[in-house]
């Protein structure tokens, strides 16, 4: 079942995000078979980074919690807030599923 993981960076943490980004991307690469989508939340002009969105298809909430707890961004203390919500696919990949 998919879960949406929405993260919000702490204020003034762009340098920490950039310093940890390579390790974060390497970590994500280990979950390609579970990722429906992932990406950073950025400013309208394409700069910076203010958080992220991950849609992870795992068995249960605990698996989603474990995933984000072990993300290098989390371990580095980047996030001010993390929200995990179960998600129902209704429309996906340009298709109606319901």
N, C-alpha and C positions, 0 to 999 in steps of 0.2 A: 504494500500500500504506500502510495507516495506521501511524503511530508515536505512542506515548504519550510525552509530555514531562512529566516530573514535576520540579517545582522546589521547593526548600526555601530559605526566606529566612534570611539571617544573623540572629543574635540581636539583639534590640532595634532592629529596622529598620522598625517600623511607620510611623514618620514618613516615611522614604524611600519606602516603598510608597505611602503616601497622596499624597505630593508628585509621584510619577511615574505614578500610576494613569491620569490622563486621556490622557497620551501613549501608554501601554500599550494602552488600549482603542481609541484611534484606529488604532494599528498593527494590532491584531487585526482591526479592521473591514476592512482591506485584504485579508484572507485568508478572508473568509466562504465563498468557494467551495471552500476546502480544509479548513475546520473541521468536524469531526464533533461535537466538544464542547470546551468550555473553561470554566474557572471557578477561583475562588480556594479555597484550603483555609483554613478558618476554625475558630475555637474552637467548642466545643459550644453556647455561649450565643449564637452568631451574631456575635460581635465579632472585631475584629482581622483578622489575615491572617498565615498562616505559610508560604505557598507557593502553588503552583498546579498544575493538571492541564490539559493540552491534548492532544487527540487530533486529529492533523493527517494528512490523507490526501494524501501527496506521493509522488513517483516513487521516492525513495531516501533513505537515511540522511543523505547530504550535504545534501539539501534541508531536512530537519528540523533539522540542525545549523545551517545558515545562518539558518533562521527564528528559532530561539531566540537565536542570536548577535546578531541585529539588533533584538531586542525591547528597547524602552526600559528595561524592568526590568533586563535583562542589562547594558546599557550604563551604567546608573546604579550597578551593583555591588550589586544587591539580593540576589542568590542566593549561598548558601553551597554549594549542590549542585544540579546538573542531571543528570537521568538520562533517556536516550532509549532506548526499547525498541520494537522492532517489535511490532505488535499484530494478532492475527487476530480478526476479527469472527465470533463464534459466535452470540451473542444480541445484538440491537440493536433499539432502537425498538419494544420489546415484541414482537419477533418472533424465532423460532428460525431461524437461517440455515444451520445445518449438518445 
